[in-house]
Amino acid sequence: MATSHKDGPSAPAAHAANPGLTAGLLGLAKNLLGLIISRIELASLEMSEIGANLVRFAVIFVLAAVALWFAIAFWSVLVVMLAWDTWGWKILALLGFIFSAATVGLVLYARSVLMQGKLSLPQTMSELRKDRDALL
């Protein structure tokens, strides 16, 4: 009996060397899933760092705001009491202008802190851009 080439002992090895379209697509899907999982892990790590920074920033901001309100109240009362006899109502306008300017300065400072990207995901976004460029 003669055996055909397909029925010989080397037939499974030949099929394993050439996996076919389905196996190739499964391998690609597996690699893509691994890539997505690693990016999610990186994002979660950065989110935990951002969360810690955000909580710290919020606590410091609230404490500073309370202290600032007390300081503003006491200093304003003192300045108004000392200057009322000579300036009258003008001292209230001056204090209003000073506090308005201080508010604008603080808002601009907070905006600059946010623009520095301390609350963003720079590494994750960089890796996702690289992945997009590599896939497209």
C-alpha positions in Angstrom: 0.0 0.0 0.0 1.3 3.3 -0.9 0.5 6.2 1.3 -0.3 9.6 -0.1 1.6 12.7 0.7 -1.3 14.1 2.8 -1.7 11.0 4.9 2.0 10.8 5.9 3.5 11.7 9.3 4.6 15.1 8.1 1.0 16.3 7.3 0.3 17.9 10.7 3.6 19.6 10.7 2.9 21.1 7.3 -0.5 22.5 8.5 1.1 23.9 11.7 3.7 25.7 9.6 1.0 27.4 7.5 -1.7 28.2 10.0 -4.1 29.9 7.6 -6.2 33.0 7.6 -8.3 32.1 10.6 -5.3 31.4 12.9 -3.6 34.5 11.6 -6.7 36.6 12.4 -7.0 35.0 15.9 -3.3 35.8 16.5 -3.9 39.4 15.4 -6.9 39.7 17.6 -5.0 38.3 20.6 -2.2 40.8 20.1 -4.6 43.7 19.7 -6.4 42.6 22.9 -3.1 42.5 24.7 -2.3 46.0 23.4 -5.7 47.3 24.6 -5.3 45.7 28.0 -1.8 47.2 28.4 -3.1 50.7 27.5 -6.0 50.3 29.9 -3.5 49.4 32.7 -1.4 52.4 31.9 -4.4 54.7 31.9 -5.6 53.3 35.2 -2.1 53.8 36.7 -2.1 57.4 35.5 -5.7 57.9 36.7 -4.7 56.8 40.2 -1.9 59.4 40.2 -4.2 62.1 38.9 -6.8 61.1 41.5 -4.3 61.5 44.3 -3.1 64.9 42.9 -6.7 66.0 42.4 -7.7 65.2 46.0 -4.6 66.9 47.3 -5.2 69.9 45.1 -8.9 70.1 46.2 -8.1 69.9 50.0 -5.3 72.6 49.7 -7.7 74.8 47.7 -10.5 74.5 50.2 -8.2 75.2 53.2 -6.6 78.1 51.4 -10.0 79.5 50.4 -11.3 79.4 54.1 -8.1 81.0 55.4 -8.3 83.6 52.6 -11.9 84.5 53.5 -11.0 85.0 57.2 -8.0 87.1 56.3 -9.9 89.2 53.9 -12.7 89.8 56.3 -10.5 90.8 59.2 -8.1 93.0 57.2 -11.0 94.6 55.4 -12.7 95.5 58.6 -9.5 96.9 60.0 -8.7 99.0 56.9 -12.3 100.4 56.7 -12.3 101.3 60.4 -8.9 103.1 60.1 -9.6 104.9 56.9 -13.3 105.7 57.3 -12.8 109.1 58.8 -10.6 110.4 56.0 -11.7 108.5 52.9 -15.4 107.6 53.7 -17.0 105.4 51.1 -14.0 105.6 48.8 -12.2 103.0 50.9 -14.9 100.5 50.1 -14.4 101.1 46.4 -10.6 100.7 46.8 -11.0 97.4 48.6 -13.5 96.2 46.0 -11.0 97.0 43.3 -8.1 95.3 45.1 -10.1 92.1 45.8 -11.4 92.0 42.2 -7.8 92.2 40.9 -6.8 89.5 43.3 -9.6 87.3 42.1 -8.6 87.7 38.5 -5.0 86.9 39.4 -6.0 83.7 41.2 -8.2 82.6 38.4 -5.4 83.1 35.9 -3.0 81.1 38.1 -5.5 78.2 38.4 -5.9 78.2 34.7 -2.2 78.1 34.1 -1.9 75.1 36.5 -4.6 73.3 34.6 -2.9 74.1 31.2 0.4 72.5 32.4 -1.4 69.2 32.0 -1.0 67.9 35.6 -4.5 66.5 35.4 -4.2 64.8 32.0 -2.9 61.5 30.8 0.3 62.4 28.9 1.8 58.9 28.7 -1.4 57.2 27.8 -2.3 59.7 25.1 1.3 59.4 23.7 1.1 55.6 23.5 -2.4 55.7 22.0 -1.2 58.1 19.3 1.8 55.8 18.6 -0.6 52.9 18.3 -2.9 54.8 16.0 0.0 55.8 13.8 1.3 52.2 13.7 -2.1 50.7 12.8 -3.0 53.3 10.2 
